[in-house]
Amino acid sequence: MTGDLSFWVLLAGLCAAMAVLMVCRAHWYALIDVMHRAPHDLLLRLDWPRQHPFDVPCAEGDCAARRFPVRRLRVRVMLFGLPQPDLCPPAALRHAQAFRAWGAVLLAALVTVSVVAVSAVMLGLAALLLAIEYGRTPGWPKEVSP
């Protein structure tokens, strides 16, 4: 009987994690869309990439040149929030807060599961890797004059 219960608990946990991930990604894509509707001079002041990640041109046979810093941008928003929040559109601020909140929920759930299911050594290794990623991720630039 215990096997049946653990299966359903695992299935419910996986479904909940997938739902949280989907909500988090929906806010991320909405944030990207709102920010790229802002004027180009504002994007320059915020150090935000000017091209939209879905509209980056791809030359014939050279799709490796399609570079949009999605991972770096996602980590910067997750760790530091939006740059100069007073200049960002209000919808972008709402989506960034929701993205960070749901991302924190997902990360907290993963840490909780790792504490329960994985050894403390693996958890320490994961914390070390997160600290290295935090150290390697540059923050937003301070006030940039136009």
N, CA, C and O of each residue as an XYZ file, in Angstrom:
584
protein
N       0.820     -1.190      0.000
C       0.000      0.000      0.000
C       0.862      1.252      0.000
O       0.478      2.272     -0.572
N       2.033      1.181      0.642
C       2.914      2.339      0.712
C       3.405      2.728     -0.670
O       3.564      3.914     -0.958
N       3.645      1.758     -1.522
C       4.096      2.036     -2.887
C       3.070      2.840     -3.661
O       3.423      3.737     -4.427
N       1.789      2.516     -3.460
C       0.738      3.259     -4.153
C       0.696      4.707     -3.693
O       0.560      5.616     -4.512
N       0.810      4.927     -2.402
C       0.770      6.283     -1.868
C       1.972      7.103     -2.335
O       1.825      8.267     -2.708
N       3.154      6.499     -2.313
C       4.343      7.247     -2.735
C       4.272      7.583     -4.220
O       4.757      8.634     -4.638
N       3.676      6.707     -5.018
C       3.503      7.002     -6.438
C       2.622      8.227     -6.620
O       2.951      9.115     -7.407
N       1.512      8.285     -5.904
C       0.586      9.411     -6.065
C       1.173     10.708     -5.518
O       0.927     11.783     -6.063
N       1.946     10.607     -4.445
C       2.621     11.795     -3.915
C       3.652     12.297     -4.919
O       3.749     13.500     -5.165
N       4.421     11.381     -5.499
C       5.400     11.754     -6.518
C       4.724     12.366     -7.733
O       5.182     13.384     -8.250
N       3.643     11.759     -8.191
C       2.919     12.282     -9.349
C       2.338     13.668     -9.064
O       2.398     14.556     -9.915
N       1.776     13.851     -7.870
C       1.230     15.168     -7.505
C       2.336     16.204     -7.417
O       2.154     17.340     -7.856
N       3.469     15.834     -6.862
C       4.600     16.759     -6.778
C       5.122     17.153     -8.147
O       5.419     18.323     -8.389
N       5.235     16.186     -9.037
C       5.688     16.481    -10.402
C       4.697     17.379    -11.137
O       5.098     18.300    -11.848
N       3.418     17.113    -10.967
C       2.396     17.964    -11.606
C       2.432     19.381    -11.045
O       2.306     20.349    -11.795
N       2.603     19.507     -9.741
C       2.680     20.836     -9.132
C       3.926     21.574     -9.613
O       3.867     22.770     -9.900
N       5.049     20.869     -9.700
C       6.280     21.498    -10.186
C       6.123     21.946    -11.630
O       6.590     23.024    -11.997
N       5.475     21.138    -12.449
C       5.265     21.511    -13.846
C       4.339     22.717    -13.945
O       4.557     23.592    -14.783
N       3.322     22.777    -13.112
C       2.410     23.930    -13.134
C       3.141     25.204    -12.717
O       2.967     26.251    -13.341
N       3.951     25.122    -11.676
C       4.715     26.294    -11.234
C       5.693     26.725    -12.313
O       5.847     27.920    -12.567
N       6.352     25.770    -12.947
C       7.282     26.087    -14.027
C       6.572     26.762    -15.192
O       7.100     27.710    -15.772
N       5.387     26.288    -15.538
C       4.638     26.886    -16.647
C       4.207     28.311    -16.317
O       4.275     29.190    -17.176
N       3.769     28.549    -15.093
C       3.378     29.902    -14.691
C       4.599     30.820    -14.694
O       4.516     31.961    -15.148
N       5.728     30.329    -14.193
C       6.962     31.109    -14.156
C       7.399     31.478    -15.572
O       7.748     32.630    -15.834
N       7.382     30.519    -16.471
C       7.789     30.792    -17.859
C       6.797     31.712    -18.563
O       7.201     32.517    -19.402
N       5.524     31.612    -18.246
C       4.541     32.508    -18.856
C       4.829     33.954    -18.462
O       4.735     34.860    -19.292
N       5.180     34.167    -17.193
C       5.528     35.525    -16.768
C       6.837     35.986    -17.406
O       7.001     37.169    -17.704
N       7.766     35.057    -17.615
C       9.018     35.422    -18.273
C       8.758     35.890    -19.702
O       9.262     36.933    -20.118
N       7.976     35.124    -20.447
C       7.699     35.505    -21.836
C       6.888     36.797    -21.914
O       7.091     37.604    -22.821
N       5.982     36.993    -20.975
C       5.225     38.250    -20.949
C       6.158     39.419    -20.630
O       6.016     40.497    -21.207
N       7.102     39.217    -19.723
C       8.082     40.259    -19.404
C       8.920     40.602    -20.627
O       9.125     41.777    -20.932
N       9.402     39.589    -21.324
C      10.198     39.820    -22.539
C       9.381     40.614    -23.549
O       9.890     41.559    -24.151
N       8.133     40.244    -23.738
C       7.289     40.917    -24.719
C       7.032     42.369    -24.331
O       7.111     43.259    -25.177
N       6.727     42.612    -23.062
C       6.467     43.985    -22.614
C       7.720     44.838    -22.758
O       7.643     45.979    -23.214
N       8.864     44.301    -22.379
C      10.096     45.089    -22.465
C      10.463     45.420    -23.902
O      11.009     46.490    -24.171
N      10.171     44.521    -24.822
C      10.544     44.789    -26.203
C       9.523     45.645    -26.946
O       9.719     45.977    -28.115
N       8.465     45.990    -26.288
C       7.538     46.980    -26.845
C       7.930     48.394    -26.414
O       7.368     49.375    -26.901
N       8.881     48.491    -25.512
C       9.369     49.799    -25.045
C      10.224     50.434    -26.143
O      10.747     49.724    -27.003
N      10.371     51.742    -26.126
C      11.203     52.419    -27.129
C      12.664     51.962    -27.055
O      13.157     51.581    -25.993
N      13.333     52.007    -28.190
C      14.710     51.521    -28.259
C      15.668     52.337    -27.388
O      16.612     51.782    -26.826
N      15.436     53.641    -27.271
C      16.332     54.439    -26.426
C      16.201     54.040    -24.951
O      17.180     54.082    -24.206
N      14.998     53.656    -24.535
C      14.816     53.186    -23.162
C      15.535     51.856    -22.952
O      16.147     51.638    -21.907
N      15.463     50.967    -23.945
C      16.157     49.683    -23.836
C      17.670     49.890    -23.753
O      18.360     49.165    -23.036
N      18.176     50.870    -24.480
C      19.605     51.177    -24.395
C      19.978     51.673    -23.000
O      21.005     51.270    -22.454
N      19.158     52.537    -22.424
C      19.433     53.059    -21.095
C      19.372     51.970    -20.034
O      20.076     52.037    -19.027
N      18.529     50.966    -20.262
C      18.367     49.873    -19.292
C      19.346     48.728    -19.518
O      19.347     47.760    -18.757
N      20.179     48.820    -20.549
C      21.097     47.735    -20.915
C      20.325     46.447    -21.203
O      20.744     45.356    -20.815
N      19.201     46.594    -21.882
C      18.360     45.456    -22.259
C      18.594     45.195    -23.742
O      18.672     46.149    -24.517
N      18.710     43.941    -24.164
C      18.932     43.678    -25.594
C      17.818     44.292    -26.436
O      16.643     44.227    -26.074
N      18.194     44.879    -27.544
C      17.220     45.579    -28.364
C      16.451     44.657    -29.298
O      15.305     44.954    -29.634
N      17.034     43.569    -29.720
C      16.300     42.658    -30.596
C      15.403     41.750    -29.759
O      15.730     41.409    -28.623
N      14.289     41.375    -30.328
C      13.365     40.457    -29.646
C      13.905     39.044    -29.829
O      14.382     38.719    -30.916
N      13.849     38.204    -28.820
C      14.443     36.867    -28.946
C      13.792     36.016    -30.026
O      14.406     35.063    -30.505
N      12.556     36.340    -30.423
C      11.886     35.550    -31.442
C      12.098     36.113    -32.837
O      11.745     35.465    -33.822
N      12.674     37.317    -32.940
C      12.854     37.958    -34.237
C      14.309     38.129    -34.629
O      14.613     38.911    -35.529
N      15.219     37.413    -33.972
C      16.629     37.540    -34.304
C      16.852     36.901    -35.663
O      16.521     35.730    -35.851
N      17.413     37.653    -36.629
C      17.578     37.093    -37.979
C      18.597     35.960    -37.996
O      19.543     35.931    -37.209
N      18.376     35.045    -38.902
C      19.265     33.895    -39.065
C      19.707     33.857    -40.519
O      18.896     33.647    -41.420
N      21.010     34.063    -40.740
C      21.532     34.008    -42.109
C      21.473     32.570    -42.607
O      21.433     31.624    -41.820
N      21.467     32.427    -43.910
C      21.404     31.090    -44.518
C      22.544     30.213    -44.009
O      23.715     30.515    -44.237
N      22.204     29.149    -43.333
C      23.188     28.182    -42.868
C      24.029     28.647    -41.687
O      24.915     27.915    -41.245
N      23.779     29.837    -41.168
C      24.579     30.348    -40.061
C      23.688     30.687    -38.868
O      23.693     31.818    -38.382
N      22.935     29.711    -38.406
C      22.022     29.953    -37.290
C      22.759     30.014    -35.954
O      22.166     30.367    -34.935
N      24.059     29.668    -35.954
C      24.834     29.817    -34.725
C      25.032     31.298    -34.411
O      25.336     31.653    -33.272
N      24.863     32.162    -35.406
C      25.006     33.605    -35.183
C      23.795     34.182    -34.470
O      23.833     35.325    -34.013
N      22.714     33.401    -34.368
C      21.510     33.858    -33.647
C      21.788     33.821    -32.168
O      21.706     32.768    -31.536
N      22.112     34.955    -31.625
C      22.424     34.974    -30.205
C      21.562     36.016    -29.520
O      21.599     37.201    -29.850
N      20.802     35.554    -28.577
C      20.061     36.444    -27.695
C      20.380     35.960    -26.292
O      20.200     34.778    -25.998
N      20.845     36.832    -25.428
C      21.333     36.379    -24.109
C      20.212     36.009    -23.144
O      20.055     36.643    -22.100
N      19.437     34.990    -23.486
C      18.271     34.626    -22.670
C      18.689     34.154    -21.290
O      18.144     34.613    -20.286
N      19.639     33.255    -21.231
C      20.023     32.717    -19.917
C      20.600     33.799    -19.024
O      20.220     33.920    -17.859
N      21.515     34.582    -19.569
C      22.122     35.640    -18.758
C      21.073     36.653    -18.310
O      21.088     37.102    -17.165
N      20.170     37.008    -19.208
C      19.133     37.974    -18.884
C      18.177     37.416    -17.830
O      17.771     38.131    -16.914
N      17.820     36.144    -17.963
C      16.921     35.508    -17.002
C      17.557     35.464    -15.612
O      16.888     35.719    -14.610
N      18.837     35.144    -15.556
C      19.525     35.086    -14.262
C      19.634     36.478    -13.657
O      19.462     36.646    -12.449
N      19.919     37.481    -14.490
C      20.026     38.843    -13.973
C      18.694     39.316    -13.401
O      18.656     39.939    -12.340
N      17.606     39.021    -14.104
C      16.291     39.431    -13.607
C      15.951     38.658    -12.337
O      15.409     39.229    -11.391
N      16.263     37.370    -12.310
C      15.952     36.562    -11.132
C      16.738     37.028     -9.904
O      16.194     37.084     -8.801
N      18.012     37.360    -10.094
C      18.848     37.748     -8.962
C      18.701     39.211     -8.573
O      18.656     39.535     -7.387
N      18.625     40.096     -9.561
C      18.696     41.526     -9.285
C      17.418     42.288     -9.609
O      17.338     43.483     -9.323
N      16.418     41.639    -10.194
C      15.206     42.344    -10.606
C      15.462     43.124    -11.886
O      16.457     42.890    -12.572
N      14.582     44.034    -12.203
C      14.749     44.846    -13.404
C      15.680     46.023    -13.121
O      15.724     46.534    -12.002
N      16.421     46.446    -14.141
C      17.289     47.604    -13.941
C      16.457     48.882    -13.901
O      15.516     49.034    -14.680
N      16.788     49.774    -13.025
C      16.121     51.063    -12.905
C      14.594     50.925    -12.980
O      13.984     51.338    -13.966
N      13.986     50.357    -11.961
C      12.546     50.074    -11.997
C      11.679     51.291    -12.258
O      10.564     51.157    -12.762
N      12.169     52.472    -11.926
C      11.369     53.672    -12.166
C      11.214     53.974    -13.648
O      10.282     54.681    -14.031
N      12.103     53.456    -14.494
C      12.009     53.685    -15.938
C      11.262     52.571    -16.661
O      10.794     52.774    -17.781
N      11.143     51.403    -16.044
C      10.525     50.251    -16.706
C       9.007     50.420    -16.754
O       8.421     51.055    -15.877
N       8.369     49.846    -17.786
C       6.902     49.885    -17.847
C       6.288     49.152    -16.644
O       6.846     48.165    -16.167
N       5.142     49.637    -16.159
C       4.513     49.004    -14.987
C       4.178     47.528    -15.210
O       4.303     46.722    -14.289
N       3.757     47.172    -16.414
C       3.450     45.762    -16.687
C       4.707     44.905    -16.583
O       4.648     43.764    -16.126
N       5.837     45.451    -17.005
C       7.093     44.707    -16.899
C       7.462     44.481    -15.441
O       7.952     43.413    -15.076
N       7.225     45.487    -14.612
C       7.511     45.321    -13.179
C       6.642     44.238    -12.559
O       7.122     43.435    -11.759
N       5.356     44.215    -12.927
C       4.457     43.182    -12.392
C       4.905     41.792    -12.833
O       4.947     40.865    -12.024
N       5.240     41.645    -14.119
C       5.660     40.332    -14.609
C       7.006     39.925    -14.016
O       7.224     38.745    -13.742
N       7.904     40.875    -13.815
C       9.200     40.547    -13.210
C       9.016     40.092    -11.767
O       9.656     39.133    -11.336
N       8.146     40.769    -11.016
C       7.892     40.351     -9.630
C       7.268     38.970     -9.585
O       7.636     38.142     -8.752
N       6.317     38.719    -10.486
C       5.684     37.395    -10.516
C       6.682     36.328    -10.941
O       6.683     35.229    -10.387
N       7.532     36.637    -11.918
C       8.555     35.694    -12.372
C       9.503     35.345    -11.231
O       9.831     34.177    -11.021
N       9.939     36.367    -10.495
C      10.855     36.126     -9.387
C      10.169     35.345     -8.264
O      10.786     34.469     -7.658
N       8.908     35.650     -7.982
C       8.191     34.952     -6.914
C       7.981     33.485     -7.263
O       8.271     32.607     -6.450
N       7.477     33.210     -8.470
C       7.248     31.823     -8.864
C       8.566     31.069     -9.021
O       8.635     29.877     -8.720
N       9.603     31.746     -9.486
C      10.920     31.114     -9.564
C      11.447     30.761     -8.192
O      12.056     29.706     -8.011
N      11.217     31.642     -7.211
C      11.638     31.351     -5.837
C      10.865     30.171     -5.264
O      11.429     29.349     -4.542
N       9.576     30.086     -5.585
C       8.772     28.940     -5.129
C       9.328     27.647     -5.715
O       9.473     26.647     -5.012
N       9.638     27.677     -7.007
C      10.175     26.483     -7.664
C      11.534     26.100     -7.069
O      11.783     24.925     -6.802
N      12.400     27.074     -6.864
C      13.715     26.783     -6.293
C      13.598     26.284     -4.853
O      14.335     25.384     -4.450
N      12.684     26.858     -4.076
C      12.483     26.397     -2.701
C      11.982     24.956     -2.682
O      12.408     24.158     -1.847
N      11.086     24.629     -3.594
C      10.588     23.248     -3.663
C      11.709     22.285     -4.053
O      11.808     21.187     -3.505
N      12.545     22.697     -4.995
C      13.663     21.836     -5.390
C      14.657     21.641     -4.245
O      15.176     20.541     -4.056
N      14.922     22.691     -3.487
C      15.822     22.574     -2.341
C      15.211     21.659     -1.284
O      15.908     20.834     -0.694
N      13.915     21.805     -1.047
C      13.243     20.952     -0.066
C      13.311     19.489     -0.467
O      13.611     18.628      0.359
N      13.036     19.208     -1.729
C      13.103     17.828     -2.210
C      14.534     17.311     -2.128
O      14.762     16.153     -1.777
N      15.492     18.167     -2.452
C      16.878     17.699     -2.397
C      17.329     17.422     -0.969
O      18.133     16.518     -0.741
N      16.823     18.183     -0.010
C      17.167     17.918      1.387
C      16.587     16.580      1.828
O      17.231     15.821      2.553
N      15.373     16.301      1.387
C      14.712     15.063      1.793
C      15.283     13.859      1.049
O      15.506     12.807      1.649
N      15.521     14.008     -0.257
C      15.846     12.849     -1.078
C      17.333     12.687     -1.380
O      17.764     11.596     -1.754
N      18.108     13.723     -1.229
C      19.509     13.666     -1.644
C      20.391     13.951     -0.434
O      19.948     14.559      0.541
N      21.618     13.514     -0.506
C      22.524     13.702      0.628
C      22.911     15.165      0.803
O      22.757     15.977     -0.109
N      23.401     15.476      1.959
C      23.825     16.844      2.269
C      25.025     17.254      1.420
O      25.204     18.438      1.133
N      25.838     16.298      1.022
C      26.995     16.610      0.173
C      26.527     17.150     -1.176
O      27.076     18.130     -1.677
N      25.522     16.518     -1.761
C      25.006     16.977     -3.050
C      24.358     18.352     -2.909
O      24.485     19.193     -3.798
N      23.672     18.581     -1.802
C      23.068     19.884     -1.559
C      24.145     20.956     -1.412
O      23.990     22.066     -1.920
N      25.234     20.629     -0.721
C      26.349     21.569     -0.606
C      26.988     21.864     -1.947
O      27.359     23.004     -2.226
N      27.117     20.841     -2.781
C      27.664     21.036     -4.130
C      26.755     21.934     -4.953
O      27.236     22.809     -5.673
N      25.449     21.729     -4.856
C      24.505     22.581     -5.573
C      24.595     24.022     -5.083
O      24.537     24.952     -5.889
N      24.737     24.220     -3.773
C      24.879     25.580     -3.226
C      26.159     26.226     -3.715
O      26.172     27.420     -4.014
N      27.230     25.461     -3.802
C      28.487     25.989     -4.323
C      28.338     26.412     -5.782
O      28.819     27.474     -6.177
N      27.675     25.585     -6.577
C      27.461     25.932     -7.986
C      26.588     27.174     -8.128
O      26.835     28.007     -9.000
N      25.567     27.307     -7.279
C      24.736     28.513     -7.308
C      25.531     29.753     -6.904
O      25.340     30.826     -7.476
N      26.412     29.610     -5.931
C      27.242     30.743     -5.515
C      28.188     31.156     -6.633
O      28.411     32.346     -6.851
N      28.738     30.191     -7.333
C      29.615     30.500     -8.473
C      28.836     31.216     -9.563
O      29.329     32.188    -10.137
N      27.623     30.750     -9.859
C      26.793     31.399    -10.882
C      26.438     32.816    -10.458
O      26.432     33.725    -11.287
N      26.145     33.014     -9.187
C      25.842     34.356     -8.686
C      27.058     35.270     -8.834
O      26.924     36.434     -9.212
N      28.233     34.743     -8.537
C      29.453     35.531     -8.663
C      29.804     35.868    -10.097
O      30.382     36.921    -10.363
N      29.460     34.986    -11.026
C      29.780     35.213    -12.439
C      28.775     36.112    -13.138
O      29.084     36.667    -14.192
N      27.580     36.272    -12.580
C      26.540     37.056    -13.230
C      26.731     38.530    -12.904
O      26.685     38.921    -11.738
N      26.945     39.353    -13.938
C      27.119     40.786    -13.660
C      25.771     41.418    -13.303
O      24.728     41.047    -13.843
N      25.820     42.362    -12.399
C      24.616     43.096    -12.047
C      24.267     44.096    -13.134
O      24.988     44.238    -14.122
N      23.174     44.774    -12.943
C      22.804     45.805    -13.900
C      23.733     46.992    -13.724
O      24.163     47.272    -12.605
N      24.051     47.690    -14.793
C      24.908     48.874    -14.632
C      24.181     49.944    -13.835
O      22.952     50.026    -13.842
N      24.957     50.746    -13.160
C      24.373     51.855    -12.417
C      23.816     52.860    -13.408
O      23.956     52.680    -14.617
N      23.198     53.897    -12.921
C      22.567     54.908    -13.780
C      23.444     55.218    -14.991
O      24.599     55.623    -14.856
N      22.877     55.023    -16.160
C      23.583     55.339    -17.399
C      22.950     56.595    -17.949
O      21.733     56.657    -18.129
N      23.761     57.587    -18.214
C      23.211     58.844    -18.731
C      22.855     58.671    -20.197
O      23.559     57.958    -20.913
N      21.781     59.302    -20.668
C      21.327     59.127    -22.061
C      22.255     59.744    -23.064
O      22.000     59.673    -24.266
